[in-house]
Amino acid sequence: MTVSPSTAEAPMHIAAGTRYGFFTDTSVCIGCKACEVACKEWNGVEAVASELSGNSYDNTVALDATSWRHVAFVEKELTSTVKDMVWLMSSDVCKHCTEAACLDVCPTGSLFRTEFGTVVVQPDICNGCGYCVPACPFGVIGKNPTSGQAAKCTLCYDRLRGGEQPACARACPTDSIQFGPLDELRATAATRLAQLRDSGADRAQLYGEDPDDGIGGAGAIFLLLDEPSVYGLPPAPRTTTRDLRQMWRTAAAASLALVGAVVLAMIGGER
């Protein structure tokens, strides 16, 4: 089911000042791509001609400026001796990092933190410099080939302001993608992980839920059935600008010391 203005649901209570996000339970993802379609339809993201990627049924391959949702299809052998395959599917999205490097490097203020704790690109302010593209540790942001501006998931900022959940979450038929206050989603994720572990899914793990990780925790939490690298996710993501402030402080201190040395030398020379 796709989402259009004519089928919009009754407003939810979505409060400014509360941080919202996603919890994606990959154990119930069926790879239908309803999220991809709903995202493109609601946000007016231009369609790109599908081609066989050679990577199973994955025709979008990765997140970029025209793919704000990406359903990964991973075929994995059950064991080294048993050649039967198991499908691992996951709908990937911008992580809306707590420590967002894209915000740090944007020179125009195009990228900003919303009242819902999400990170959004304002296209009317973006100058297309592209600094945010390599700054993202997940490779989420891309430059739109038509406009030349940066683009990524906004967590449907316009829908949140209207009291509606993001289009992808509403369109998901299995509740693999869940939307809500981030604190509540963390609790939901922990409960679901315990259920899967009790059922024998020993490799199941959470990704992005830890506030002490390298990005300060994500606004998009994932329950994975295998290691993050299997899904194309960095095992230990780190904010690329984490040392930036310390570098600037060190540079400033060095500059002040140099100026001081020059002034002292000038005073000494005058004597």
DAQUINOR-V299542 format. One record per backbone hydrogen bond with DSSP energy under -1.0 kcal/mol. CO is the residue of the C=O (numbers start at 1). NH is the residue of the N-H. If there is no record, write none. Layout:
BEGIN
co:nh
CO:NH
CO:NH
END
This chain:
BEGIN
co:nh
4:7
5:8
12:14
15:18
19:182
21:180
22:221
23:178
24:223
25:28
33:37
34:38
35:39
36:40
37:41
38:42
39:43
40:44
40:45
55:58
57:59
60:62
67:64
70:92
72:90
74:88
76:86
82:79
84:78
86:76
88:74
90:72
92:70
95:219
100:104
101:105
102:106
110:122
112:120
114:117
115:17
116:20
118:114
120:112
122:125
122:126
130:133
132:136
136:139
142:151
144:148
149:144
151:142
156:160
157:161
159:164
160:163
163:12
166:170
167:171
168:172
176:25
178:23
180:21
181:185
182:186
183:187
184:188
185:189
186:190
187:191
188:192
189:193
190:194
191:195
192:196
193:197
194:198
195:199
196:201
197:200
200:202
201:204
205:224
207:222
208:218
210:213
213:216
214:239
215:99
217:98
219:22
221:24
222:207
223:26
224:205
227:230
228:231
228:233
229:232
239:242
241:244
243:247
244:248
245:249
246:250
247:251
248:252
249:253
250:254
251:255
252:256
253:257
254:258
255:259
256:260
257:261
258:262
259:263
260:264
261:265
262:266
263:267
264:268
265:269
266:270
267:271
END
